Amino acid sequence: MYIVIFRARIRRLDPEYSTTAQRMRELAFSQYGCIEFHSVTEGLNEISLSYWPNEENIRAWKSHPEHILAQRTGRDRWYESYSVQIAEISREYQVNTAG
Amino acid sequence: MYIVIFRARIRRLDPEYSTTAQRMRELAFSQYGCIEFHSVTEGLNEISLSYWPNEENIRAWKSHPEHILAQRTGRDRWYESYSVQIAEISREYQVNTAG
């Protein structure tokens, strides 16, 4: 399984951001086989993690016309800076505590 | 470069949590070659990312006595559940926007 790690420093989010983010998430799940998505924002720092079956789907997803437009708006308006890292998961474990 | 992705659902954090988290971070950097560390918490959701040169360092770090104790306290007190994933970064890029 592959993961896309998006770390961003927010400039200013507006109502269009929420709409776009939700639409992008829907596209990722419905058209590109995205498995899981988690986003956490604290102050101006955002980390978003998405999980994918392979790198081809990630590439296709990145090139979707609506996503390209969203990336451009992200650079122009929403984010001061961001980094994207693609990684393959080699090991994982989960802990559910009692009580 | 390797990344450890820690995703957690918080139960209840206390003052000892901050002290322990800071101490663990110091140990990771000074003794185990941790390259970078980012943690973002929103409500009860935490994502922490740490970056490492190799998997051996991650294993050694996981087995440090103080870290084992911290993991136990995490399960007993601070977290409702969490997952840990280890992944190797294959591609990355960074965007700094103008203005």
N, CA and C atoms of all chains as a GROMACS GRO file, in nm:
protein
  594
    1MET      N    1   0.084  -0.120   0.000
    1MET     CA    2   0.000   0.000   0.000
    1MET      C    3   0.088   0.125   0.000
    2TYR      N    4   0.042   0.225  -0.070
    2TYR     CA    5   0.118   0.350  -0.079
    2TYR      C    6   0.046   0.461  -0.003
    3ILE      N    7   0.126   0.556   0.040
    3ILE     CA    8   0.070   0.670   0.112
    3ILE      C    9   0.121   0.801   0.053
    4VAL      N   10   0.034   0.896   0.042
    4VAL     CA   11   0.074   1.031   0.003
    4VAL      C   12   0.067   1.118   0.127
    5ILE      N   13   0.182   1.176   0.161
    5ILE     CA   14   0.193   1.260   0.280
    5ILE      C   15   0.198   1.406   0.236
    6PHE      N   16   0.094   1.478   0.267
    6PHE     CA   17   0.085   1.620   0.231
    6PHE      C   18   0.100   1.702   0.359
    7ARG      N   19   0.206   1.780   0.366
    7ARG     CA   20   0.227   1.868   0.481
    7ARG      C   21   0.224   2.012   0.433
    8ALA      N   22   0.141   2.095   0.495
    8ALA     CA   23   0.125   2.231   0.443
    8ALA      C   24   0.127   2.335   0.553
    9ARG      N   25   0.175   2.452   0.512
    9ARG     CA   26   0.164   2.572   0.594
    9ARG      C   27   0.055   2.654   0.528
   10ILE      N   28  -0.053   2.677   0.603
   10ILE     CA   29  -0.170   2.744   0.547
   10ILE      C   30  -0.148   2.895   0.538
   11ARG      N   31  -0.193   2.953   0.427
   11ARG     CA   32  -0.192   3.099   0.416
   11ARG      C   33  -0.328   3.152   0.464
   12ARG      N   34  -0.435   3.107   0.397
   12ARG     CA   35  -0.568   3.154   0.431
   12ARG      C   36  -0.667   3.061   0.362
   13LEU      N   37  -0.755   3.000   0.440
   13LEU     CA   38  -0.857   2.913   0.381
   13LEU      C   39  -0.987   2.993   0.366
   14ASP      N   40  -1.062   2.964   0.261
   14ASP     CA   41  -1.188   3.033   0.238
   14ASP      C   42  -1.295   2.928   0.212
   15PRO      N   43  -1.423   2.970   0.198
   15PRO     CA   44  -1.529   2.869   0.180
   15PRO      C   45  -1.503   2.777   0.061
   16GLU      N   46  -1.444   2.830  -0.045
   16GLU     CA   47  -1.417   2.746  -0.162
   16GLU      C   48  -1.322   2.631  -0.127
   17TYR      N   49  -1.236   2.655  -0.030
   17TYR     CA   50  -1.143   2.550   0.010
   17TYR      C   51  -1.217   2.424   0.056
   18SER      N   52  -1.315   2.442   0.144
   18SER     CA   53  -1.390   2.326   0.198
   18SER      C   54  -1.461   2.252   0.086
   19THR      N   55  -1.527   2.326  -0.002
   19THR     CA   56  -1.598   2.264  -0.113
   19THR      C   57  -1.501   2.186  -0.201
   20THR      N   58  -1.390   2.249  -0.234
   20THR     CA   59  -1.291   2.184  -0.321
   20THR      C   60  -1.232   2.060  -0.254
   21ALA      N   61  -1.196   2.075  -0.126
   21ALA     CA   62  -1.136   1.962  -0.055
   21ALA      C   63  -1.230   1.843  -0.053
   22GLN      N   64  -1.358   1.871  -0.030
   22GLN     CA   65  -1.455   1.761  -0.025
   22GLN      C   66  -1.471   1.696  -0.163
   23ARG      N   67  -1.480   1.779  -0.266
   23ARG     CA   68  -1.492   1.729  -0.403
   23ARG      C   69  -1.370   1.644  -0.442
   24MET      N   70  -1.251   1.690  -0.404
   24MET     CA   71  -1.128   1.617  -0.437
   24MET      C   72  -1.126   1.480  -0.367
   25ARG      N   73  -1.173   1.481  -0.245
   25ARG     CA   74  -1.178   1.357  -0.170
   25ARG      C   75  -1.275   1.258  -0.236
   26GLU      N   76  -1.391   1.309  -0.276
   26GLU     CA   77  -1.490   1.224  -0.343
   26GLU      C   78  -1.433   1.162  -0.471
   27LEU      N   79  -1.366   1.247  -0.551
   27LEU     CA   80  -1.303   1.199  -0.675
   27LEU      C   81  -1.199   1.091  -0.645
   28ALA      N   82  -1.117   1.117  -0.545
   28ALA     CA   83  -1.010   1.023  -0.509
   28ALA      C   84  -1.068   0.886  -0.475
   29PHE      N   85  -1.176   0.885  -0.397
   29PHE     CA   86  -1.238   0.759  -0.356
   29PHE      C   87  -1.312   0.692  -0.472
   30SER      N   88  -1.392   0.772  -0.544
   30SER     CA   89  -1.481   0.710  -0.642
   30SER      C   90  -1.410   0.675  -0.773
   31GLN      N   91  -1.309   0.752  -0.812
   31GLN     CA   92  -1.249   0.728  -0.943
   31GLN      C   93  -1.107   0.674  -0.939
   32TYR      N   94  -1.038   0.690  -0.827
   32TYR     CA   95  -0.896   0.654  -0.827
   32TYR      C   96  -0.855   0.552  -0.722
   33GLY      N   97  -0.955   0.490  -0.661
   33GLY     CA   98  -0.925   0.379  -0.570
   33GLY      C   99  -0.858   0.418  -0.440
   34CYS      N  100  -0.873   0.545  -0.401
   34CYS     CA  101  -0.818   0.587  -0.271
   34CYS      C  102  -0.882   0.501  -0.162
   35ILE      N  103  -0.798   0.453  -0.069
   35ILE     CA  104  -0.843   0.357   0.032
   35ILE      C  105  -0.884   0.425   0.162
   36GLU      N  106  -0.810   0.528   0.196
   36GLU     CA  107  -0.831   0.593   0.326
   36GLU      C  108  -0.780   0.736   0.316
   37PHE      N  109  -0.839   0.826   0.394
   37PHE     CA  110  -0.796   0.964   0.392
   37PHE      C  111  -0.809   1.023   0.532
   38HIS      N  112  -0.704   1.091   0.580
   38HIS     CA  113  -0.706   1.154   0.712
   38HIS      C  114  -0.641   1.291   0.704
   39SER      N  115  -0.708   1.391   0.758
   39SER     CA  116  -0.653   1.525   0.755
   39SER      C  117  -0.666   1.589   0.893
   40VAL      N  118  -0.558   1.649   0.940
   40VAL     CA  119  -0.558   1.712   1.071
   40VAL      C  120  -0.494   1.850   1.057
   41THR      N  121  -0.562   1.952   1.111
   41THR     CA  122  -0.510   2.089   1.104
   41THR      C  123  -0.500   2.147   1.244
   42GLU      N  124  -0.386   2.205   1.273
   42GLU     CA  125  -0.365   2.272   1.402
   42GLU      C  126  -0.305   2.408   1.372
   43GLY      N  127  -0.380   2.513   1.401
   43GLY     CA  128  -0.332   2.647   1.366
   43GLY      C  129  -0.312   2.654   1.216
   44LEU      N  130  -0.193   2.689   1.174
   44LEU     CA  131  -0.166   2.701   1.030
   44LEU      C  132  -0.099   2.576   0.973
   45ASN      N  133  -0.089   2.471   1.053
   45ASN     CA  134  -0.022   2.350   1.005
   45ASN      C  135  -0.122   2.241   0.970
   46GLU      N  136  -0.112   2.189   0.851
   46GLU     CA  137  -0.200   2.082   0.807
   46GLU      C  138  -0.117   1.959   0.769
   47ILE      N  139  -0.164   1.844   0.810
   47ILE     CA  140  -0.110   1.718   0.758
   47ILE      C  141  -0.227   1.638   0.704
   48SER      N  142  -0.217   1.598   0.577
   48SER     CA  143  -0.319   1.512   0.518
   48SER      C  144  -0.254   1.386   0.465
   49LEU      N  145  -0.313   1.273   0.499
   49LEU     CA  146  -0.258   1.143   0.457
   49LEU      C  147  -0.363   1.072   0.372
   50SER      N  148  -0.324   1.027   0.255
   50SER     CA  149  -0.414   0.944   0.176
   50SER      C  150  -0.344   0.814   0.142
   51TYR      N  151  -0.423   0.706   0.136
   51TYR     CA  152  -0.368   0.572   0.115
   51TYR      C  153  -0.419   0.517  -0.017
   52TRP      N  154  -0.329   0.450  -0.091
   52TRP     CA  155  -0.358   0.408  -0.228
   52TRP      C  156  -0.304   0.268  -0.255
   53PRO      N  157  -0.368   0.196  -0.350
   53PRO     CA  158  -0.321   0.060  -0.379
   53PRO      C  159  -0.189   0.057  -0.457
   54ASN      N  160  -0.162   0.160  -0.538
   54ASN     CA  161  -0.040   0.161  -0.619
   54ASN      C  162  -0.005   0.304  -0.662
   55GLU      N  163   0.112   0.318  -0.722
   55GLU     CA  164   0.160   0.451  -0.762
   55GLU      C  165   0.090   0.503  -0.888
   56GLU      N  166   0.044   0.411  -0.974
   56GLU     CA  167  -0.026   0.451  -1.096
   56GLU      C  168  -0.151   0.532  -1.061
   57ASN      N  169  -0.226   0.481  -0.964
   57ASN     CA  170  -0.348   0.553  -0.925
   57ASN      C  171  -0.315   0.692  -0.871
   58ILE      N  172  -0.206   0.702  -0.798
   58ILE     CA  173  -0.166   0.833  -0.743
   58ILE      C  174  -0.134   0.930  -0.857
   59ARG      N  175  -0.058   0.879  -0.955
   59ARG     CA  176  -0.022   0.962  -1.071
   59ARG      C  177  -0.146   1.008  -1.148
   60ALA      N  178  -0.237   0.914  -1.171
   60ALA     CA  179  -0.360   0.946  -1.245
   60ALA      C  180  -0.441   1.051  -1.168
   61TRP      N  181  -0.449   1.031  -1.040
   61TRP     CA  182  -0.521   1.122  -0.952
   61TRP      C  183  -0.462   1.263  -0.957
   62LYS      N  184  -0.330   1.268  -0.954
   62LYS     CA  185  -0.260   1.398  -0.956
   62LYS      C  186  -0.287   1.473  -1.088
   63SER      N  187  -0.316   1.397  -1.196
   63SER     CA  188  -0.332   1.459  -1.328
   63SER      C  189  -0.478   1.486  -1.366
   64HIS      N  190  -0.571   1.454  -1.280
   64HIS     CA  191  -0.710   1.483  -1.311
   64HIS      C  192  -0.728   1.634  -1.326
   65PRO      N  193  -0.796   1.679  -1.435
   65PRO     CA  194  -0.808   1.823  -1.461
   65PRO      C  195  -0.860   1.905  -1.341
   66GLU      N  196  -0.961   1.853  -1.273
   66GLU     CA  197  -1.013   1.927  -1.157
   66GLU      C  198  -0.909   1.935  -1.044
   67HIS      N  199  -0.830   1.830  -1.034
   67HIS     CA  200  -0.729   1.827  -0.929
   67HIS      C  201  -0.614   1.923  -0.963
   68ILE      N  202  -0.581   1.930  -1.091
   68ILE     CA  203  -0.477   2.024  -1.135
   68ILE      C  204  -0.519   2.168  -1.102
   69LEU      N  205  -0.647   2.197  -1.128
   69LEU     CA  206  -0.700   2.329  -1.097
   69LEU      C  207  -0.695   2.355  -0.946
   70ALA      N  208  -0.731   2.253  -0.868
   70ALA     CA  209  -0.729   2.267  -0.722
   70ALA      C  210  -0.585   2.290  -0.672
   71GLN      N  211  -0.489   2.220  -0.733
   71GLN     CA  212  -0.349   2.239  -0.694
   71GLN      C  213  -0.304   2.382  -0.722
   72ARG      N  214  -0.349   2.435  -0.836
   72ARG     CA  215  -0.311   2.571  -0.872
   72ARG      C  216  -0.370   2.671  -0.772
   73THR      N  217  -0.499   2.652  -0.737
   73THR     CA  218  -0.562   2.740  -0.640
   73THR      C  219  -0.492   2.728  -0.504
   74GLY      N  220  -0.451   2.607  -0.472
   74GLY     CA  221  -0.378   2.586  -0.347
   74GLY      C  222  -0.251   2.669  -0.342
   75ARG      N  223  -0.178   2.668  -0.453
   75ARG     CA  224  -0.053   2.746  -0.459
   75ARG      C  225  -0.082   2.896  -0.456
   76ASP      N  226  -0.188   2.936  -0.530
   76ASP     CA  227  -0.217   3.079  -0.544
   76ASP      C  228  -0.281   3.141  -0.420
   77ARG      N  229  -0.363   3.063  -0.350
   77ARG     CA  230  -0.446   3.123  -0.246
   77ARG      C  231  -0.436   3.061  -0.108
   78TRP      N  232  -0.444   2.928  -0.101
   78TRP     CA  233  -0.465   2.866   0.029
   78TRP      C  234  -0.337   2.839   0.108
   79TYR      N  235  -0.231   2.806   0.036
   79TYR     CA  236  -0.111   2.761   0.107
   79TYR      C  237   0.009   2.854   0.086
   80GLU      N  238   0.085   2.867   0.193
   80GLU     CA  239   0.210   2.942   0.188
   80GLU      C  240   0.319   2.850   0.131
   81SER      N  241   0.316   2.726   0.176
   81SER     CA  242   0.410   2.626   0.125
   81SER      C  243   0.354   2.488   0.156
   82TYR      N  244   0.396   2.390   0.080
   82TYR     CA  245   0.358   2.253   0.113
   82TYR      C  246   0.456   2.155   0.052
   83SER      N  247   0.458   2.036   0.108
   83SER     CA  248   0.542   1.930   0.053
   83SER      C  249   0.456   1.806   0.032
   84VAL      N  250   0.492   1.729  -0.067
   84VAL     CA  251   0.422   1.605  -0.098
   84VAL      C  252   0.527   1.494  -0.102
   85GLN      N  253   0.500   1.388  -0.029
   85GLN     CA  254   0.592   1.273  -0.029
   85GLN      C  255   0.511   1.147  -0.058
   86ILE      N  256   0.566   1.061  -0.142
   86ILE     CA  257   0.501   0.933  -0.172
   86ILE      C  258   0.588   0.822  -0.113
   87ALA      N  259   0.524   0.734  -0.040
   87ALA     CA  260   0.600   0.629   0.029
   87ALA      C  261   0.523   0.498   0.026
   88GLU      N  262   0.599   0.388   0.028
   88GLU     CA  263   0.536   0.256   0.031
   88GLU      C  264   0.543   0.201   0.173
   89ILE      N  265   0.429   0.158   0.223
   89ILE     CA  266   0.424   0.108   0.361
   89ILE      C  267   0.482  -0.033   0.367
   90SER      N  268   0.578  -0.052   0.458
   90SER     CA  269   0.641  -0.183   0.468
   90SER      C  270   0.595  -0.260   0.592
   91ARG      N  271   0.560  -0.189   0.696
   91ARG     CA  272   0.514  -0.255   0.818
   91ARG      C  273   0.411  -0.166   0.885
   92GLU      N  274   0.317  -0.230   0.956
   92GLU     CA  275   0.222  -0.149   1.032
   92GLU      C  276   0.159  -0.230   1.143
   93TYR      N  277   0.119  -0.163   1.249
   93TYR     CA  278   0.044  -0.229   1.354
   93TYR      C  279  -0.050  -0.130   1.419
   94GLN      N  280  -0.150  -0.184   1.484
   94GLN     CA  281  -0.256  -0.103   1.540
   94GLN      C  282  -0.278  -0.141   1.685
   95VAL      N  283  -0.305  -0.043   1.770
   95VAL     CA  284  -0.329  -0.071   1.911
   95VAL      C  285  -0.464  -0.013   1.952
   96ASN      N  286  -0.551  -0.098   2.005
   96ASN     CA  287  -0.675  -0.051   2.065
   96ASN      C  288  -0.666  -0.078   2.213
   97THR      N  289  -0.671   0.028   2.292
   97THR     CA  290  -0.653   0.007   2.435
   97THR      C  291  -0.785  -0.034   2.499
   98ALA      N  292  -0.775  -0.099   2.611
   98ALA     CA  293  -0.895  -0.146   2.681
   98ALA      C  294  -0.961  -0.031   2.754
   99GLY      N  295  -1.090  -0.038   2.774
   99GLY     CA  296  -1.163   0.058   2.859
   99GLY      C  297  -1.192   0.187   2.791
  100MET      N  298   1.499   0.747   0.253
  100MET     CA  299   1.454   0.797   0.382
  100MET      C  300   1.325   0.725   0.423
  101TYR      N  301   1.315   0.697   0.551
  101TYR     CA  302   1.197   0.628   0.604
  101TYR      C  303   1.114   0.722   0.689
  102ILE      N  304   0.985   0.690   0.693
  102ILE     CA  305   0.895   0.771   0.774
  102ILE      C  306   0.813   0.681   0.866
  103VAL      N  307   0.794   0.726   0.987
  103VAL     CA  308   0.703   0.658   1.079
  103VAL      C  309   0.579   0.746   1.092
  104ILE      N  310   0.466   0.686   1.056
  104ILE     CA  311   0.338   0.757   1.059
  104ILE      C  312   0.260   0.708   1.181
  105PHE      N  313   0.242   0.798   1.275
  105PHE     CA  314   0.169   0.766   1.398
  105PHE      C  315   0.036   0.839   1.393
  106ARG      N  316  -0.074   0.763   1.388
  106ARG     CA  317  -0.208   0.824   1.390
  106ARG      C  318  -0.278   0.778   1.516
  107ALA      N  319  -0.331   0.874   1.594
  107ALA     CA  320  -0.388   0.836   1.722
  107ALA      C  321  -0.521   0.904   1.748
  108ARG      N  322  -0.603   0.832   1.824
  108ARG     CA  323  -0.724   0.887   1.881
  108ARG      C  324  -0.693   0.907   2.029
  109ILE      N  325  -0.697   1.034   2.071
  109ILE     CA  326  -0.657   1.070   2.208
  109ILE      C  327  -0.768   1.035   2.307
  110ARG      N  328  -0.726   0.982   2.423
  110ARG     CA  329  -0.822   0.960   2.531
  110ARG      C  330  -0.821   1.083   2.623
  111ARG      N  331  -0.701   1.112   2.677
  111ARG     CA  332  -0.688   1.225   2.768
  111ARG      C  333  -0.540   1.252   2.786
  112LEU      N  334  -0.499   1.372   2.757
  112LEU     CA  335  -0.359   1.408   2.776
  112LEU      C  336  -0.343   1.480   2.909
  113ASP      N  337  -0.230   1.461   2.975
  113ASP     CA  338  -0.204   1.526   3.102
  113ASP      C  339  -0.065   1.590   3.095
  114PRO      N  340  -0.027   1.664   3.202
  114PRO     CA  341   0.103   1.733   3.196
  114PRO      C  342   0.220   1.638   3.166
  115GLU      N  343   0.212   1.515   3.217
  115GLU     CA  344   0.321   1.420   3.194
  115GLU      C  345   0.336   1.389   3.045
  116TYR      N  346   0.226   1.399   2.974
  116TYR     CA  347   0.232   1.371   2.830
  116TYR      C  348   0.329   1.466   2.759
  117SER      N  349   0.316   1.597   2.787
  117SER     CA  350   0.402   1.696   2.721
  117SER      C  351   0.549   1.672   2.754
  118THR      N  352   0.576   1.649   2.882
  118THR     CA  353   0.714   1.622   2.925
  118THR      C  354   0.769   1.500   2.855
  119THR      N  355   0.691   1.394   2.853
  119THR     CA  356   0.736   1.268   2.792
  119THR      C  357   0.756   1.287   2.641
  120ALA      N  358   0.660   1.353   2.576
  120ALA     CA  359   0.669   1.372   2.431
  120ALA      C  360   0.797   1.448   2.396
  121GLN      N  361   0.826   1.552   2.474
  121GLN     CA  362   0.946   1.632   2.447
  121GLN      C  363   1.072   1.549   2.470
  122ARG      N  364   1.075   1.473   2.578
  122ARG     CA  365   1.191   1.388   2.609
  122ARG      C  366   1.211   1.283   2.498
  123MET      N  367   1.102   1.223   2.451
  123MET     CA  368   1.111   1.122   2.345
  123MET      C  369   1.167   1.182   2.217
  124ARG      N  370   1.123   1.303   2.189
  124ARG     CA  371   1.169   1.372   2.070
  124ARG      C  372   1.320   1.401   2.080
  125GLU      N  373   1.364   1.446   2.197
  125GLU     CA  374   1.506   1.472   2.219
  125GLU      C  375   1.590   1.346   2.199
  126LEU      N  376   1.544   1.236   2.259
  126LEU     CA  377   1.614   1.108   2.245
  126LEU      C  378   1.622   1.066   2.098
  127ALA      N  379   1.511   1.081   2.027
  127ALA     CA  380   1.506   1.040   1.886
  127ALA      C  381   1.609   1.117   1.805
  128PHE      N  382   1.620   1.247   1.829
  128PHE     CA  383   1.714   1.329   1.754
  128PHE      C  384   1.858   1.303   1.797
  129SER      N  385   1.881   1.299   1.929
  129SER     CA  386   2.020   1.295   1.976
  129SER      C  387   2.080   1.156   1.967
  130GLN      N  388   1.999   1.052   1.985
  130GLN     CA  389   2.059   0.918   1.993
  130GLN      C  390   2.025   0.826   1.876
  131TYR      N  391   1.922   0.859   1.800
  131TYR     CA  392   1.878   0.763   1.698
  131TYR      C  393   1.872   0.820   1.556
  132GLY      N  394   1.929   0.938   1.538
  132GLY     CA  395   1.941   0.992   1.403
  132GLY      C  396   1.811   1.037   1.339
  133CYS      N  397   1.710   1.064   1.420
  133CYS     CA  398   1.584   1.116   1.365
  133CYS      C  399   1.615   1.246   1.290
  134ILE      N  400   1.559   1.260   1.170
  134ILE     CA  401   1.592   1.371   1.082
  134ILE      C  402   1.494   1.488   1.097
  135GLU      N  403   1.368   1.452   1.115
  135GLU     CA  404   1.264   1.554   1.117
  135GLU      C  405   1.146   1.499   1.196
  136PHE      N  406   1.071   1.589   1.258
  136PHE     CA  407   0.955   1.546   1.336
  136PHE      C  408   0.845   1.650   1.324
  137HIS      N  409   0.721   1.606   1.294
  137HIS     CA  410   0.607   1.697   1.284
  137HIS      C  411   0.486   1.633   1.349
  138SER      N  412   0.421   1.711   1.434
  138SER     CA  413   0.303   1.658   1.502
  138SER      C  414   0.190   1.760   1.495
  139VAL      N  415   0.072   1.715   1.457
  139VAL     CA  416  -0.044   1.803   1.445
  139VAL      C  417  -0.162   1.736   1.516
  140THR      N  418  -0.229   1.813   1.602
  140THR     CA  419  -0.344   1.760   1.676
  140THR      C  420  -0.465   1.848   1.652
  141GLU      N  421  -0.576   1.785   1.616
  141GLU     CA  422  -0.702   1.858   1.598
  141GLU      C  423  -0.809   1.784   1.676
  142GLY      N  424  -0.863   1.848   1.779
  142GLY     CA  425  -0.958   1.779   1.865
  142GLY      C  426  -0.891   1.657   1.926
  143LEU      N  427  -0.950   1.541   1.905
  143LEU     CA  428  -0.892   1.418   1.962
  143LEU      C  429  -0.807   1.341   1.862
  144ASN      N  430  -0.782   1.400   1.746
  144ASN     CA  431  -0.705   1.330   1.644
  144ASN      C  432  -0.563   1.384   1.634
  145GLU      N  433  -0.468   1.296   1.643
  145GLU     CA  434  -0.327   1.334   1.633
  145GLU      C  435  -0.261   1.260   1.518
  146ILE      N  436  -0.181   1.332   1.442
  146ILE     CA  437  -0.092   1.268   1.344
  146ILE      C  438   0.049   1.316   1.374
  147SER      N  439   0.140   1.224   1.394
  147SER     CA  440   0.280   1.259   1.415
  147SER      C  441   0.364   1.186   1.312
  148LEU      N  442   0.452   1.262   1.247
  148LEU     CA  443   0.538   1.205   1.144
  148LEU      C  444   0.683   1.222   1.186
  149SER      N  445   0.760   1.115   1.183
  149SER     CA  446   0.903   1.128   1.207
  149SER      C  447   0.980   1.065   1.090
  150TYR      N  448   1.092   1.124   1.059
  150TYR     CA  449   1.171   1.084   0.942
  150TYR      C  450   1.305   1.029   0.987
  151TRP      N  451   1.348   0.920   0.923
  151TRP     CA  452   1.466   0.844   0.968
  151TRP      C  453   1.550   0.801   0.848
  152PRO      N  454   1.682   0.782   0.875
  152PRO     CA  455   1.769   0.740   0.765
  152PRO      C  456   1.750   0.593   0.724
  153ASN      N  457   1.709   0.509   0.819
  153ASN     CA  458   1.695   0.366   0.788
  153ASN      C  459   1.603   0.298   0.890
  154GLU      N  460   1.568   0.173   0.862
  154GLU     CA  461   1.475   0.100   0.949
  154GLU      C  462   1.541   0.053   1.080
  155GLU      N  463   1.673   0.031   1.074
  155GLU     CA  464   1.745  -0.013   1.194
  155GLU      C  465   1.730   0.091   1.306
  156ASN      N  466   1.750   0.217   1.270
  156ASN     CA  467   1.738   0.323   1.370
  156ASN      C  468   1.596   0.328   1.429
  157ILE      N  469   1.497   0.303   1.345
  157ILE     CA  470   1.358   0.304   1.393
  157ILE      C  471   1.338   0.191   1.494
  158ARG      N  472   1.390   0.074   1.460
  158ARG     CA  473   1.378  -0.041   1.550
  158ARG      C  474   1.448  -0.015   1.684
  159ALA      N  475   1.570   0.039   1.675
  159ALA     CA  476   1.647   0.068   1.797
  159ALA      C  477   1.572   0.169   1.883
  160TRP      N  478   1.520   0.269   1.818
  160TRP     CA  479   1.444   0.375   1.886
  160TRP      C  480   1.320   0.317   1.955
  161LYS      N  481   1.251   0.228   1.887
  161LYS     CA  482   1.130   0.167   1.943
  161LYS      C  483   1.163   0.085   2.068
  162SER      N  484   1.287   0.034   2.076
  162SER     CA  485   1.324  -0.056   2.186
  162SER      C  486   1.395   0.015   2.301
  163HIS      N  487   1.415   0.144   2.292
  163HIS     CA  488   1.480   0.216   2.402
  163HIS      C  489   1.391   0.204   2.527
  164PRO      N  490   1.452   0.169   2.644
  164PRO     CA  491   1.373   0.147   2.766
  164PRO      C  492   1.276   0.261   2.798
  165GLU      N  493   1.322   0.383   2.788
  165GLU     CA  494   1.233   0.497   2.818
  165GLU      C  495   1.118   0.505   2.720
  166HIS      N  496   1.147   0.468   2.595
  166HIS     CA  497   1.044   0.474   2.493
  166HIS      C  498   0.941   0.362   2.515
  167ILE      N  499   0.989   0.246   2.557
  167ILE     CA  500   0.898   0.135   2.586
  167ILE      C  501   0.801   0.174   2.698
  168LEU      N  502   0.855   0.242   2.800
  168LEU     CA  503   0.773   0.290   2.911
  168LEU      C  504   0.670   0.393   2.861
  169ALA      N  505   0.716   0.483   2.774
  169ALA     CA  506   0.627   0.585   2.718
  169ALA      C  507   0.515   0.520   2.636
  170GLN      N  508   0.550   0.417   2.560
  170GLN     CA  509   0.449   0.346   2.480
  170GLN      C  510   0.344   0.282   2.571
  171ARG      N  511   0.392   0.227   2.684
  171ARG     CA  512   0.299   0.164   2.776
  171ARG      C  513   0.204   0.267   2.836
  172THR      N  514   0.260   0.382   2.877
  172THR     CA  515   0.175   0.488   2.934
  172THR      C  516   0.077   0.538   2.828
  173GLY      N  517   0.123   0.545   2.704
  173GLY     CA  518   0.036   0.586   2.595
  173GLY      C  519  -0.085   0.495   2.584
  174ARG      N  520  -0.060   0.364   2.590
  174ARG     CA  521  -0.170   0.267   2.580
  174ARG      C  522  -0.261   0.274   2.702
  175ASP      N  523  -0.198   0.292   2.822
  175ASP     CA  524  -0.276   0.289   2.946
  175ASP      C  525  -0.355   0.416   2.970
  176ARG      N  526  -0.300   0.530   2.930
  176ARG     CA  527  -0.359   0.657   2.974
  176ARG      C  528  -0.395   0.755   2.864
  177TRP      N  529  -0.304   0.777   2.769
  177TRP     CA  530  -0.322   0.891   2.679
  177TRP      C  531  -0.405   0.862   2.555
  178TYR      N  532  -0.395   0.740   2.506
  178TYR     CA  533  -0.460   0.712   2.378
  178TYR      C  534  -0.570   0.607   2.388
  179GLU      N  535  -0.673   0.630   2.310
  179GLU     CA  536  -0.782   0.532   2.298
  179GLU      C  537  -0.739   0.425   2.198
  180SER      N  538  -0.676   0.469   2.092
  180SER     CA  539  -0.624   0.376   1.991
  180SER      C  540  -0.519   0.450   1.909
  181TYR      N  541  -0.430   0.374   1.848
  181TYR     CA  542  -0.335   0.435   1.756
  181TYR      C  543  -0.282   0.332   1.658
  182SER      N  544  -0.230   0.382   1.548
  182SER     CA  545  -0.166   0.294   1.451
  182SER      C  546  -0.029   0.350   1.417
  183VAL      N  547   0.060   0.259   1.385
  183VAL     CA  548   0.196   0.297   1.347
  183VAL      C  549   0.226   0.232   1.213
  184GLN      N  550   0.271   0.312   1.119
  184GLN     CA  551   0.307   0.259   0.987
  184GLN      C  552   0.447   0.304   0.953
  185ILE      N  553   0.526   0.214   0.898
  185ILE     CA  554   0.662   0.247   0.855
  185ILE      C  555   0.664   0.239   0.702
  186ALA      N  556   0.716   0.344   0.641
  186ALA     CA  557   0.714   0.350   0.494
  186ALA      C  558   0.843   0.411   0.443
  187GLU      N  559   0.881   0.370   0.322
  187GLU     CA  560   1.001   0.426   0.260
  187GLU      C  561   0.959   0.529   0.155
  188ILE      N  562   1.016   0.647   0.164
  188ILE     CA  563   0.978   0.754   0.071
  188ILE      C  564   1.045   0.731  -0.064
  189SER      N  565   0.962   0.730  -0.169
  189SER     CA  566   1.018   0.706  -0.302
  189SER      C  567   1.025   0.835  -0.384
  190ARG      N  568   0.936   0.927  -0.360
  190ARG     CA  569   0.936   1.053  -0.436
  190ARG      C  570   0.889   1.164  -0.345
  191GLU      N  571   0.939   1.286  -0.372
  191GLU     CA  572   0.889   1.400  -0.295
  191GLU      C  573   0.916   1.530  -0.368
  192TYR      N  574   0.830   1.627  -0.342
  192TYR     CA  575   0.855   1.760  -0.395
  192TYR      C  576   0.795   1.864  -0.302
  193GLN      N  577   0.846   1.983  -0.314
  193GLN     CA  578   0.809   2.090  -0.223
  193GLN      C  579   0.767   2.212  -0.303
  194VAL      N  580   0.667   2.283  -0.254
  194VAL     CA  581   0.620   2.403  -0.323
  194VAL      C  582   0.623   2.521  -0.226
  195ASN      N  583   0.694   2.626  -0.263
  195ASN     CA  584   0.688   2.751  -0.187
  195ASN      C  585   0.622   2.854  -0.277
  196THR      N  586   0.509   2.904  -0.231
  196THR     CA  587   0.435   2.997  -0.316
  196THR      C  588   0.492   3.137  -0.303
  197ALA      N  589   0.470   3.216  -0.403
  197ALA     CA  590   0.520   3.353  -0.400
  197ALA      C  591   0.431   3.440  -0.312
  198GLY      N  592   0.487   3.545  -0.261
  198GLY     CA  593   0.407   3.646  -0.190
  198GLY      C  594   0.380   3.612  -0.045
   0.00000   0.00000   0.00000
